[in-house]
Amino acid sequence: MKAYIEEIGQSIPNGLFINGEWITETSGKIEVVNPATEKVVAIVPSCTSEHAKLALDACEGAAKEWMALTPRERSEVLRSVFDTMQKEKDTIARLITLEEGKTLKESTGEVDYASEFFRWYGEESLRLGGEMRPSPSGKHTIVVTHQPVGTALLITPWNFPAAMITRKIAPAIAAGCGVIVKPPKETPLTSMYLADLMQRCGVPDGLVNILTTDDAGALTDTLVKDARLRKISFTGSTGVGRLLLGSAAERILNTSMELGGNAPLIVCDDADIDTAIEGAFLAKMRNAGESCIAANRLYVHDSIYDEFCSRLVERFSNLKVGNGLEADVDVGPIISRKELEKLQAIIAEAVSDGATVETGGTTLHEEGFFFAPTVLSNVKSDSRILDQEVFGPIAPLVRFRDVESVIQQANDTPYGLAAYVFSRDVGKAMRIAQRINAGIVGVNRGFVSDPAAPFGGMKESGIGREGAQDGIKEFLETQYIATSW
């Protein structure tokens, strides 16, 4: 059930987690690689279709047991998960850094953010209300209640191994749903640790199941075709989201999709430069730029462009890139060699389109997947780099003179997840923000995630919201009861 991880200094749960039991003996195996060293740190099992059916069986029984508890009892369990994650923060953070690469400081921040979803939804579970009102005719009574949607498949990406999972698990079980989690094969260890932690805190066996796989398509196909599955919540690329929506359509499954992004960051002529630099740094460099809400297109007003560029170059040039487990490192590695090569190709294409590399633009170190923080200047408004989601530490700067034109450029994308606006005139910034087609807009802020706020996108960036009161509603069905008494 447990495997000793030298870098963590202790044994970590390892296996498929089904109905409270750990399963390690399977025909398929997945290697988990530390992106900072390229060394295999663990080998985890790959599930079969039979494991998927066992997980569905487990969810059915566990959900009934869970909902037999009082709302207060369920809330206390969720609160216990929050408290325990806080107590074991250092171990979880080191595990995140080991398999994903981000710095320990970032990983520790992620644990704080991830654990908060259990506290928030533990509290929200006590406030699930209904409605009773007379019909307009006065002859009847309208009663509205909310019921759990049913067993949910939760599919998460590799870039935030703890937060992406808790942001789905916490509202799902708070609503009364059993869940099957398919974590990414790159970063499965954190999900296994959290499953063990939840079991220790009193989450019933079978309510949360973890299935790792090297064939995601086969697993989802098995689950989606089973009538017992009633919900899919997915975070990942728009391309995969389309495929899942197509599969879900066959059975009219309830779906939530948090998909790709191509966030614009607009720095107006009256922006406070210090605030804008810090905001741009956070929006671009969080997790080495491997974030769906990362600033991908930095539009800077012509009157302050040169100063902004030189100061951002200075900030990026002074960053130390290395193994995230080392305390003085500012930027960790990219997740894989494949992603590293993508960044190299993106830089080459941008330069061929006329961009200038002001700093960075190269890979670093012989061992590990490291890429230098990069600032590109002289990026034309029609450059190909602006049309894609750049999952890495590359900041392309584009000059603009007219606010109307920059709003049009910001919206000229099929994506609509996040955006950022910087201006001393908050009224002006708010007017710009309201005209940008994005589900999340930061005004004079580069860090926008909050468990108490709705997270999700417009257009091809997704369907539904996570976080806030909205997040638990994604796992509830509204029921109207027509009454007469």
Order of alpha helices (4+ residues) and beta strands (2+ residues): beta-beta-beta-beta-beta-beta-alpha-alpha-alpha-alpha-beta-beta-beta-alpha-beta-alpha-beta-alpha-beta-alpha-beta-beta-alpha-beta-alpha-alpha-beta-beta-beta-beta-beta-alpha-beta-beta-alpha-beta-beta-beta-alpha-beta
